[in-house]
């Protein structure tokens, strides 16, 4: 019997009551009790949180598209610049989750509150610097991104607002990372529900001037998004101060603690580079595919969007494993931390195995939902089928990566990402597609091989167990 399958009878639980408890919010001590149930209680709200964040982009594009192609181009170019901010936010989230989870596992909520305060101070400082740059140089930045003069003239207001108010993104991500590390994943989910609800209501009213609201055009989309996110941040801060989460920020915590902040910066800086490695590899892959024409690129875009949507639950499962690892190590239970990872990986493998089988069988029907053009359809199906053949490997690879991060060992997955993405995937994609004339299939195959290699290498390193000794 494998470690992943060695779930004792005590791990069995009734599914529906556990799902209801997960959405409502559980007070379970995640350092004790059935591991399978604990993973589910954490994973369900994390999956829904991830889904809510993705809805922001969909809603904005849906309404902005009514303003014309120039407006859509502005949103696309601005989003590409916001990638830097997302990288910072996600990197900081890695450090925050690891440190908060460790303190909670140690039964030290006071220490967790100090980490939370340092994270917010650090986030505000970074947001102010980036905000000033965005406010002053938005037109220049749009020009550097290749925007036409008409796009700059009509869209600079949108870009200025989004970049100046970047603090709503940074703090929203970071404070939700605090909640996840503490085991309050349901709170992270709920604040994003509220943020999305506000955005969905304000987007059309501010863009088109419905009812008593002024018609602001594309600026209205930026204002709506930031009002939604800003309201969510205020709610997050209120929750931290009110004491309705597992940690409470009190007046005595509101001081700068350079020692704690430096540990957070050290872990988070590595996390930022880790995120950057992944994002940069996607950009290069798109550049390689662009050489085959816009129709091939359109097919890839459709295929990869479907794949990312299928991976949303897996990210939630992986984040749940990270919280379990951090808290278990803090409680001095490294064996529980390791077992949590294997069980989360098994759950993830079951889900992605089913998803992969469906994609292999029904790829044409799925892609036809988005396009009927023969060339994009062909390459969308090719992308979907090729990449999904590695889903069983991805399942464990994603969990291993986040588990290293949850232990505060951000360097290990960063080095593995460098090896598998920059040293293997990108050279292989170019070699197969252009040098050996395999075409776009070579790019898709390189993605499958890279992610599968990442899973194998991560698993071998994970079994060595050095991550259990990491101090945060």
N, C-alpha and C positions, 0 to 999 in steps of 0.2 A: 504493500500500500504506500502510495506517495505521500509526501508531506501535505500536498494540496488536498488530497482526498481523505486525510486522516481526521475527519470531522466527527467527533464523538456524538453520541446520542444527545448530550447536553447542548449541542449546537443547533438542534432542530427547533424550529419556532413556527408559529402560525403566521402566514405571509400577510394576510389582509390587516390584522390588528397592528402588525409592525409597520406597514405602509402608512396607516392612519397616524400612528405615533410619530413617524418620521416627519410628516408634513406639519403636524401640530407642534412638534418640538418635544424632544425626549430629555429627561433629567438623568438618564442612565450614566453611571460611571464607566467610561469606555476603557478603563484600565482593568476592569474585572467583568466577569460574566461571559456569556456565549459570544464568541468572536464573530460568527456569521451574522447574528442579529445586530451586533454593534456596527458592522460594516454597512448593513442595509440602512440602519437608522441614519448614518452619516451620508451614504451615497445618494439616497433619493433626493433630499433637498439640494445637494451639490449638483446633481444632474439638472434639476429644475432651475437652479441659479445660472448655470452655464447657458441653458436654453434662453432664459430671459435676457442675458447680455447680448446674445446673437440677434434677438428680435429688434434691438435698437437700430442696427444698421439696416435691417430689412424695412422697417417702418419708414425711416428717413428717405431711403431710395424710392420707396413706393410713392410717396407724396411729391418728392422733389422731381421725379420723372415727369410729372404733369407740367413742369415749368420749362421743359426743353432739354436738349442735349448739353447745352453749355452749363446748365445748373448741375446736371448729373456729373459732368466732367469735373466741376468744382468740388463736389462731394468726394469723388474718387481721388483727386489729387490731394485734397486735405486729409483724407483717410490715410494715404500713403505717408504723409508727414506725421500723422498721429501714431504711426507704427513705432516711432522712437519712444513716444510717451507710453504706449502699451508695453514696450520692452522694459522700460523703467518700472512701470507698475507691476508687471508680472514678476520681474526680478526681485523687487522689494517684497512682494507677496510670499515668495519662497522663503526668505529669511524670517519674515514675520510669523508665518505659520509654524516653522520649525521651532522658533524660540518660545512662542506662546504655548504650543503643544507640550514642549518639554517642561515648562514651569507648571502647567496644569497637572501633568503627570506626576510631578514632584509634590503635588498638593500645596503649591505656592501661588495662590491667586494674586497675592500682593506683587510678586515678581512678574507675573504675567501682565498686570496693570502697568507696571513700570515700562515693560517692553512696548505695550500699546501706546503709551504717551510718547515715547521716543520715536516710534514709527510715524505717528501723526505729525510731530514736529519736523522730522526729516522729510516727509511727504510735502508739507507746506513749504519748506525751504526750496525744494526742487521745483515745485509748481510755480513759485514766484519767479524764479530765474527763467524758466521756460515761457512763462506768461509774458514777461517783459519782451523777450525776443520775438514772440509771436505777434504782440501788439505793434511793435515797431517795424518789423520786417516781413509782414505777411505778403505784401505785393511782390517783394524781391524773392521770397521763397516760392511763391507760385510761378514766377518767371523761371526760376532755376529748375522747377519740375517740368518745364516745357509748356506751360499754359499759354494759350493765345491771348492777345491783348483784350479781346472781347470777354474772355473768361475771367481775366484778372479784373477788368472794370466792373463786371456784374457780380463776381463772386468773392471779392476781397473781404467784404463785410462778414460773410460766412466764415471764411478762414480765420480772420482776426478774432472773432468771438470764440470759435472752437479752440484755437491755440491759447488765447488769453485765459480762458476758463478751464484749462487742462487740469486744474486742481480737483475738479469734480470727478474726473476719471481716476486720477491717482489715489485720492482718498477713498473713493468708492471701492476700488480694488483692494486697497490696503486694509481698510477696516473690515471688509468682508473676510480677508485673510485672517484677521484677528479672531473673528467669530468662528471660522472653520478650525483654527488651531485650538480654540477653547472647547470645541465640540458643539458649538451652537450654529450648525449649518443651516438650520431652519430660519434663523434671523437673517443670514445673508440672502437667502432665497426671498424672504418677505420684503426686504427693502428694495430688491430689484423688481418685484411685482409692482410696488408702489411707483418706482421710478418709471417703469414702462407704461403703467396706466396713465400717468401724467403726460408722458411724451406722446402717447397715442391720441389723447384728447387735444393737446395743445398744437401738435404738428399741423393738422389741417386748418385749425382756427387761426393760427398766426401766419401761416403761409398764404392762405387765400382770403383772410379777413372775414371769417364767418361771424355772424352775430355782431356783438359790440367790439370785437377785436379788430385792430388795424391790419391791413394787408401788407405784410412785410416781405413777401417773397421768400427767397432762399435764406435770408437772415432769420426768418421766423423758425425755420427748421433748427438752426443753431441755438436760438433762444429756447425753444421747446425742449431740446435735448438736455441743455444745461440746467434748465429749471427742474426737469425730472431728476437728473442726477444730483443736483445740488440739494433738492428736498430730501433725497435718500441719504445724503451725507449728514445733513442736520439730524435726521432721524437716527442714524447710526450713533452719532455723538450723544444724543439724548439717551439712547439705550445704554451706552457705556457708563454715562453719569448716573442714570437712574438705578442701575443695579439689577436689571432684569436678565442679564446674561450671566455666564459662569464667572466672569470677572467684572469688577466694578472699579472705575476710575474715580478716585477721591482727590480732594484738594492737595493732600500731601504728595500725590504722585506727579503733580504738575510742575516738575522741575526738569532741567536738562541733566541727564545722566550720561556723561561722555563715554564711560566704560561700556554701558549697555548699548549706546548708540553705535560705538565702534564695532562691537560684535555683530550688530545688525547690518552695518554697512559692509563688513567683511563677507558675510554670507550672501547678502543681497547682490553685491557687485559681481560675484561669481554667478549668481542666478541670472543677472541681467545678460552676462556674456553667453550663458547657456541658452537663453531665449533668443538672443541675437544670432547665434549659430544656426538655430532652426529656421528662423525667419529669413536669414540671408540665403540659405540653401534653396528655399522656395522661390525667392526672387531670381536666382541664377537658373533654376530649372525652367521658369517661365521664359527667361531670355533665350535659352536653348531651344525651347519649343516654338518661340516666335519666328525662328528661322524657317519653319515649315508652313507659315501662313496663318492668317487670322481664323480660318475655318477650323484648322487643327487646334489652335489655341482655344477657340470657343468650345470644342468638344472636350478638351481637357478641363476647362473651367466648369462645365456642367458635371463631369464625372467627379472631380475633386470636391465640389460643393456637396454632392450626394454622400460622398465618403466622409466628409467632415461632419455632416449631420448625423451619420450613423455612429461616429466616434464620440459624440457628445456624452452619452451615458458612460462610456469608458473613461472619459476625463473625470466624471463624477466619482466613479469607482476608484480611480487612481488617487484622487485627492482624499478620499476617505481612507485609503491605505496610508497616505502620508500622515494624516492626523493620528491614526491608530499607532503608527510607528513612533511618532514623537511623544505621545502620551505614555506609551508602554515603556519606552526607554527612560522617561522621566520618573516613572514609578519603579524603576529597577527591575523590569521584566523583559529582558531582551528576547527570551524564547517566545513570549506572547507577541512581541513585535514581528519576529520572523514568521510565525505561524499566520499572523494576520495578512502578511504579504502573499503567502502562498494561497490562502483561501480567497483573497480578493482577486488574485490572478486567475484562479479557477472559475470564479463567477464571471469575470471579464471574458475568459476564453469561451465559456458557454454562450454568452450573448453575442460576441463577435463571430463565433463560429456559425451561429444561425444567420446573422446578418450577411456574412460572406457567402453562405450557400444561396441565399435569396438573390444576392447580386449576380452570382454566377449564372443562375437559372433565368432571372428576369431582367437582366441588364438592358436588352433592347426596349422592353416595355417601359422601364424606368426612365431611360434617356429620351424616349419619344414623348414623354410628358412635357419635356422642356423644349424640344426642337424636332422638326420633321425634315430638316435639311440633311441630305444624305451624308455629306462629308463630316460635319460636326457629330451627326448621329453615329457614324462609324467609329470615330475616334473617342467619343464619349463612352461607348460600349467597351472599346478596347481598354481605356483607362480604368473603368469600373471593374472589369473582370480581372485585369492583370494585378491591380493593386490589392483587390480584395482576397486574392489567393494567399496573401501573407497575414490575413487577419488573426489567425491563431497565434502567430508569433507576436503581432502587435499587442495582443491582449496582455501578455506578460511583460513585454517591453515597456509599455506605458506605466504599468504598476511599479515595476522595478525603478524606473526613473524617478517617479514621484516619491517612492519610499526612501531612496537616497536623500532626496531633498528634505523629506520629513524628519530625517535623522540629523539634518544640518550638514550633510556631506554633499554640498552642491558641486564640488570639484569633480567627483567621480563621474556623474552623468555628463558634465560639460566635456571632459576629455573623451568619453565614449562618443558623444555627439560629434565632436571634431573628427574623430577617426572614421565614424560610419557615414557622416554626411559630407564633410569637406574632402576627406582622403579617399573615400570609396564612391559614394553616390554621384557626386558632381563629375569627377573624371570619367567614371563608368558611363554616365548618361551621355556625355559628349562623344566618348569613344564608340559606343554602340550606335548612337543615332547618326553621327556625321562621318566618322572615320570608317566604320564597318558598314555604313549605309543600311542599318536596320530600321532607321526612321523613328517616328514618335514612339513606337513600341519599345525601342531601346531605352527611352527616358522612363517610361512607365515601369519597365522591368528593373531599372536601376533603383527606383523608389522601393519596390518590393524587396529587393535584395538588401538594400541599406537598412530598412526597418527590421527585417528579419535578422540581420547580423547584429543590429543593436540589441535585440531581445536576447540573443544567444550570449553575446559578450556580457551584457548586464547581468544575466542569470549566473554566469560563472563567477563574476566579481561579487555578486550578492552572496553567494554561498560561502565565500571566504570569510564574511562576517566582520570585516574591519569597520563597517559603518556603525556597528554596535558600540564602538569605543569613542565615537565622535562626541566632543563636548561643545555645547552651545549655551 
